[in-house]
Amino acid sequence: MAFVLIQHLDPKHQSLLSGLLAKKCTMPVVEVTKGMRLEPNRVYVIPPNATMTVADHSLQLEKRSESGGKHMPVDLFMRSLAARQGVRAIGVILSGSGTGGTLGMAEIQAHGGVTFAQDESSARYDGMPRSVIDAGCVDYILPPKSIAHELARIARHPYVTHASSSDSAEIPVQQGNGLATVFQLLRRSTGLDFAHYRQTTILRRIQRRMVVHKIDKLEHYVRFLQANPNEIKALYQDMLINVTSFFRNLGVFEAMRTQVFPEIVKGRRSDHP
C-alpha cells in the first residue's frame, strides 16, 4: 500500500509532519511534489498551501484557492482517490476537529472501498471521526493500532489483490450460483429483486461486505447471511449506497418545489430562462 496523509494546514506555515514521522516510521516519508508517482510502502504528506488529487498513479498538486470558500482538502483527495482506485481505495479519518472527510468517505464507500474512523476514546479531537460515524460512512471504528492491523489484513484480501476495474468481467459459475442465493435472501427479506442489476457491480458491493466481516469466499458469506438476518439488512443498505440517498429524500424535493424554485423565478418574465 501507499499511505497518503492529508492535514488541515495553515497556508503560511511549513509542515513538520514529514520530519516527525520519518523518526518513527520504517517506510520512507516524503513531502509531495507535483506529479510524484505513488509507490507501495511509502508515506506521502501533503505540503502546505496546496490541494492534492490522484491521477494515473501520481499525486497532483494545485495552489490552494483564495476564493473564500471552505477549504476541504481531505474530501477533495478522497473523492479523486475513490474515482481512480475504486475498490482499492481505503479511507481513514483520524483525530481532528470539524467535518472534513465525511463527503470523501461516502464516495469511497460508494465506489466499493473500505473506510475507518478512529474511535472517540483514543482521539484527542473527535469532531471529524464523529461526523463520519454519524453519517454512516464508516466500516470500522477502532483505535489507531487496530486500524494498522486491519490495513495489513485487507492488503492481503483477494477482494483487493484481485480487484478488476472492468465492469464487464465474466463472473465464474460458482460465484454466479452464490449470487443467485444472495438475491433470493434479499428478495425474501426486502421485497426487492436485485437479479437484473449489473452483476459485477452487485458483486463488488457483496465483496465489500466480505472484507468488513473478514470472509474470503463467497460461499462462506452466503452461509453468514443465512445465519445473520441483520447482515441482510446491512447488505441491502450497502446496495443502495449513501451517496444517492439525496434522490430518495422527498422532503428535499418538496422544499425545492415550494420554497427554492418560487424564489428563483419570482419577478422573472415567462420567456426568461
Helices and strands as residue ranges (DSSP letters): E 2-5, H 17-24, E 29-31, E 36-37, E 42-45, E 50-55, E 58-63, H 73-85, G 86-88, E 90-93, H 102-110, E 114-118, G 120-122, H 127-134, E 140-142, H 144-155, H 158-161, H 173-190, H 199-212, H 218-227, H 229-240, G 242-248, H 250-255, I 256-260, H 261-265
